[in-house]
Amino acid sequence: MTLGSIFNKKFGDSLNENVNLSSYSWFNLGGNAQYFFKAKDKLQLIEFLKEAKNKNLPTLILGAGSNTLFRDNGVKGVVIKLGQGFAYTKIHDKNILDVGASTLDRKVANFAKDNSIGNLEFLSCIPGSIGGAVIMNSGCYDNDISKVLLSVQVIDKKTFSEIEIKSEDIQFFYRGTNLSKDYIIISAKLRGMIVSKEEIEKKQSYLINRKKLSQPSQIKTCGSTFKNISDDKKAWKLIKQAECDHLTEGGAAISQKHCNFFVNNGNAKSLDIENLIKKVKKKVYEKTGVNLELEIKIVGE
Ligand SMILES: Cc1cc2nc3c(=O)[nH]c(=O)nc-3n(C[C@H](O)[C@H](O)[C@H](O)COP(=O)(O)OP(=O)(O)OC[C@H]3O[C@@H](n4cnc5c(N)ncnc54)[C@H](O)[C@@H]3O)c2cc1C
């Protein structure tokens, strides 16, 4: 019996072998995952993590894939995605939401709006999931997840225990946190403010429109490729300054609307995106002395 068939017997259609990852990344690129596990709920997730540990299989947790580039040769081990049991929005108490980690940010924003809970409008501009938003400390327009997060509920991959971590015990920085790589976020509590629905609607539309004006949509991208250094050293400014905004590499190009957005123009390989990243990084360094740091995550072989 192969490892795959042993797994399949236990986890049925939640587990698949040799799954192409391109449809799980906003770049629409990448090779196969050796195994792809879509966890139905917490118990099944824990059960699976135990099996994977027994079999020494590395695991990688994926959210909505809006910040992840999979390499062309795929991912060894298991890519785990949280399924339906982790996609929910609830009112925990008045202005506090309890949301599953695989819930899309914009659904959280809409749920908050429907319940007159404001200050979460910025989530309607981020195309990922709540799990990804916490890990990336995602945000825009002067707000980010660290400012609204009360706590996260995680499963520790090493001990299989469920832990609640309060926001004040997490160090947040620009597009990241110090949360252990062993943690799988399963839910989060977010605090908003009671505001009228009309006011929330107004703010939400304003932010969405602002985003539409400054960033491209309907393209194969993972958003900002590099982190900004500071307000006057934004990555896009440095890229422009180094005259990189028209560079291409195979099927990879740079968005003409926002030059920190790298794009798969339809026939790129992941390697093209990665080579374009290297090219831009080198030129920006040569021209400005700044060493750009990646915001997107590149994973795989
Ligand atoms: C068009 C576009 C616009 C964007 N605009 C913005 C913006 O304005 N602001 C901004 O901050 N970002 C922006 N992004 C980037 C991206 O949407 C965010 O980083 C988002 O929060 C990533 O969420 P995700 O679920 O897609 O994460 P993924 O790409 O799936 O994963 C990102 C990281 O989080 C980890 N992760 C995901 N889920 C979990 C979990 N449950 N437990 C533990 N780890 C987990 C992954 O392992 C990976 O390391 C944009 C992207 C696109 C495509």
The ligand as a MOL file (V3000), in Angstrom:
LIG
                    3D

  0  0  0     0  0            999 V3000
M  V30 BEGIN CTAB
M  V30 COUNTS 53 58 0 0 0
M  V30 BEGIN ATOM
M  V30 1 C -5.0300 42.3900 -5.9690 0
M  V30 2 C -4.3990 42.2610 -4.6040 0
M  V30 3 C -4.4390 43.3300 -3.7160 0
M  V30 4 C -3.8620 43.2200 -2.4430 0
M  V30 5 N -3.9320 44.2810 -1.5980 0
M  V30 6 C -3.4150 44.1790 -0.3500 0
M  V30 7 C -3.5160 45.2790 0.5810 0
M  V30 8 O -4.0820 46.3110 0.3070 0
M  V30 9 N -2.9460 45.1080 1.7970 0
M  V30 10 C -2.3150 43.9680 2.1670 0
M  V30 11 O -1.8310 43.8890 3.2910 0
M  V30 12 N -2.2230 42.9220 1.3100 0
M  V30 13 C -2.7550 43.0000 0.0720 0
M  V30 14 N -2.6470 41.9320 -0.7910 0
M  V30 15 C -1.9090 40.7280 -0.3860 0
M  V30 16 C -2.7720 39.6160 0.2340 0
M  V30 17 O -4.1240 39.7190 -0.1680 0
M  V30 18 C -2.6900 39.6120 1.7590 0
M  V30 19 O -1.3740 39.3710 2.1890 0
M  V30 20 C -3.6350 38.5800 2.3800 0
M  V30 21 O -3.8570 38.8480 3.7310 0
M  V30 22 C -3.1090 37.1530 2.2250 0
M  V30 23 O -4.1400 36.2860 2.6740 0
M  V30 24 P -4.2830 34.8290 2.0350 0
M  V30 25 O -5.3240 34.1160 2.8060 0
M  V30 26 O -4.4940 34.9210 0.5720 0
M  V30 27 O -2.8480 34.2390 2.3700 0
M  V30 28 P -1.9720 33.1870 1.5670 0
M  V30 29 O -1.3520 33.8160 0.3840 0
M  V30 30 O -2.7510 31.9420 1.3520 0
M  V30 31 O -0.8560 32.9110 2.6740 0
M  V30 32 C -0.0130 33.9730 3.1130 0
M  V30 33 C 0.7760 33.4810 4.3320 0
M  V30 34 O -0.1030 33.2450 5.4170 0
M  V30 35 C -0.0040 31.9080 5.8850 0
M  V30 36 N -1.3440 31.4820 6.2880 0
M  V30 37 C -2.4870 31.5820 5.5850 0
M  V30 38 N -3.5210 31.1020 6.3100 0
M  V30 39 C -3.0060 30.6910 7.4940 0
M  V30 40 C -3.5700 30.0980 8.6820 0
M  V30 41 N -4.8650 29.8150 8.7810 0
M  V30 42 N -2.7480 29.8070 9.7150 0
M  V30 43 C -1.4090 30.0740 9.6290 0
M  V30 44 N -0.8200 30.6110 8.5370 0
M  V30 45 C -1.6190 30.9330 7.4890 0
M  V30 46 C 0.5510 31.1190 4.7130 0
M  V30 47 O 1.2410 29.9530 5.1480 0
M  V30 48 C 1.4880 32.1370 4.0780 0
M  V30 49 O 2.7090 32.1720 4.7800 0
M  V30 50 C -3.2210 42.0140 -2.0630 0
M  V30 51 C -3.2050 40.9410 -2.9560 0
M  V30 52 C -3.7920 41.0480 -4.2120 0
M  V30 53 C -3.8130 39.8590 -5.1180 0
M  V30 END ATOM
M  V30 BEGIN BOND
M  V30 1 1 1 2
M  V30 2 1 2 3
M  V30 3 2 2 52
M  V30 4 2 3 4
M  V30 5 1 4 5
M  V30 6 1 4 50
M  V30 7 2 5 6
M  V30 8 1 6 7
M  V30 9 1 6 13
M  V30 10 2 7 8
M  V30 11 1 7 9
M  V30 12 1 9 10
M  V30 13 2 10 11
M  V30 14 1 10 12
M  V30 15 2 12 13
M  V30 16 1 13 14
M  V30 17 1 14 15
M  V30 18 1 14 50
M  V30 19 1 15 16
M  V30 20 1 16 17
M  V30 21 1 16 18
M  V30 22 1 18 19
M  V30 23 1 18 20
M  V30 24 1 20 21
M  V30 25 1 20 22
M  V30 26 1 22 23
M  V30 27 1 23 24
M  V30 28 2 24 25
M  V30 29 1 24 26
M  V30 30 1 24 27
M  V30 31 1 27 28
M  V30 32 2 28 29
M  V30 33 1 28 30
M  V30 34 1 28 31
M  V30 35 1 31 32
M  V30 36 1 32 33
M  V30 37 1 33 34
M  V30 38 1 33 48
M  V30 39 1 34 35
M  V30 40 1 35 36
M  V30 41 1 35 46
M  V30 42 1 36 37
M  V30 43 1 36 45
M  V30 44 2 37 38
M  V30 45 1 38 39
M  V30 46 1 39 40
M  V30 47 2 39 45
M  V30 48 1 40 41
M  V30 49 2 40 42
M  V30 50 1 42 43
M  V30 51 2 43 44
M  V30 52 1 44 45
M  V30 53 1 46 47
M  V30 54 1 46 48
M  V30 55 1 48 49
M  V30 56 2 50 51
M  V30 57 1 51 52
M  V30 58 1 52 53
M  V30 END BOND
M  V30 END CTAB
M  END
